[in-house]
Amino acid sequence: MHTIYAAADPIEAEILRSYLAQHGIAARVFGAALWGGRGDLPLDAWPRLVVDDQRDVEPARELLRRYEHRRHAQASWLCGCGERSPVHFEICWACGLERPTGP
């Protein structure tokens, strides 16, 4: 097993597990059950993503770098319906259309 990411919370860990799965990378979440013990237990209670296959480590880390970049970007995109959505949204929050791929 190879730890590739320490998530902020169990929800983010599951979102990222699903994100990797959409790109063909099988990952598992470890430590999510310890989340409630933060502060009370003398251990690292951050949920973490792990992959079993060494070949998936670098592709997964690259996808997670992209996720981090988009998460911190303040940019938005304009949908055909006229609404603006944060750049990390894949679909328009108002109408559900996919984000355009061009500039």
C-alpha positions as CSV (number, residue, x, y, z in Angstrom):
1,M,0.0,0.0,0.0
2,H,1.2,3.5,-0.9
3,T,-0.2,6.5,0.9
4,I,-0.7,9.3,-1.7
5,Y,-2.8,11.9,0.1
6,A,-3.8,13.1,3.5
7,A,-7.3,14.5,3.2
8,A,-8.8,17.4,5.2
9,D,-11.7,15.3,6.4
10,P,-13.5,12.0,5.6
11,I,-15.8,13.8,3.1
12,E,-12.9,15.1,1.0
13,A,-11.2,11.7,1.2
14,E,-14.3,10.0,-0.3
15,I,-14.6,12.7,-3.0
16,L,-11.0,12.2,-4.0
17,R,-11.4,8.4,-3.9
18,S,-14.3,8.8,-6.4
19,Y,-12.3,11.3,-8.5
20,L,-9.4,8.8,-8.8
21,A,-11.8,6.0,-9.6
22,Q,-13.3,8.1,-12.5
23,H,-9.8,8.2,-13.9
24,G,-9.3,4.4,-13.6
25,I,-7.2,4.5,-10.4
26,A,-8.4,2.3,-7.5
27,A,-7.8,3.9,-4.1
28,R,-9.0,3.2,-0.6
29,V,-9.6,5.5,2.4
30,F,-7.9,4.7,5.6
31,G,-8.3,6.4,9.0
32,A,-11.8,8.0,8.3
33,A,-13.2,6.2,11.4
34,L,-10.6,7.9,13.6
35,W,-11.8,11.4,12.6
36,G,-14.1,11.7,15.6
37,G,-11.2,11.1,17.9
38,R,-9.1,14.1,16.8
39,G,-7.7,15.8,19.9
40,D,-8.6,13.0,22.2
41,L,-6.3,10.3,20.7
42,P,-2.5,10.7,20.5
43,L,-2.3,9.8,16.9
44,D,-2.5,11.0,13.3
45,A,-6.3,11.0,12.7
46,W,-6.2,12.4,9.1
47,P,-8.0,10.2,6.6
48,R,-5.6,9.2,3.9
49,L,-5.9,7.8,0.4
50,V,-3.8,4.7,-0.5
51,V,-3.3,2.7,-3.7
52,D,-2.1,-0.9,-3.8
53,D,-0.5,-0.7,-7.2
54,Q,2.9,1.1,-7.4
55,R,2.2,2.0,-11.0
56,D,-0.8,4.1,-9.9
57,V,1.2,6.3,-7.4
58,E,2.5,9.0,-9.8
59,P,-0.7,9.2,-12.0
60,A,-2.7,9.5,-8.8
61,R,-0.5,12.2,-7.4
62,E,-0.7,14.2,-10.7
63,L,-4.5,14.0,-10.6
64,L,-4.4,15.2,-7.0
65,R,-2.1,18.1,-7.8
66,R,-4.6,19.2,-10.5
67,Y,-7.4,18.9,-7.9
68,E,-5.4,21.0,-5.4
69,H,-4.7,23.6,-8.1
70,R,-8.3,23.9,-9.1
71,R,-9.5,23.9,-5.5
72,H,-7.3,26.9,-4.7
73,A,-8.0,28.8,-7.9
74,Q,-10.3,31.7,-7.6
75,A,-11.3,31.7,-11.3
76,S,-14.8,30.9,-12.6
77,W,-16.2,30.0,-15.9
78,L,-19.3,31.3,-17.7
79,C,-21.9,28.7,-18.7
80,G,-24.1,29.0,-21.8
81,C,-27.0,29.7,-19.5
82,G,-25.3,32.9,-18.3
83,E,-24.3,31.8,-14.8
84,R,-20.8,31.7,-13.4
85,S,-19.5,28.7,-11.6
86,P,-16.2,28.1,-9.7
87,V,-13.5,26.7,-11.9
88,H,-13.5,23.4,-9.8
89,F,-17.1,22.7,-10.8
90,E,-17.3,20.2,-13.6
91,I,-20.9,21.2,-14.4
92,C,-22.9,24.4,-14.0
93,W,-24.4,24.7,-10.6
94,A,-27.5,26.3,-12.1
95,C,-28.4,24.3,-15.2
96,G,-26.2,21.2,-15.1
97,L,-24.4,21.7,-18.4
98,E,-20.8,20.5,-18.5
99,R,-18.0,23.1,-18.3
100,P,-16.7,24.0,-21.8
101,T,-13.3,22.6,-22.6
102,G,-12.1,25.5,-24.7
103,P,-11.0,29.0,-23.6
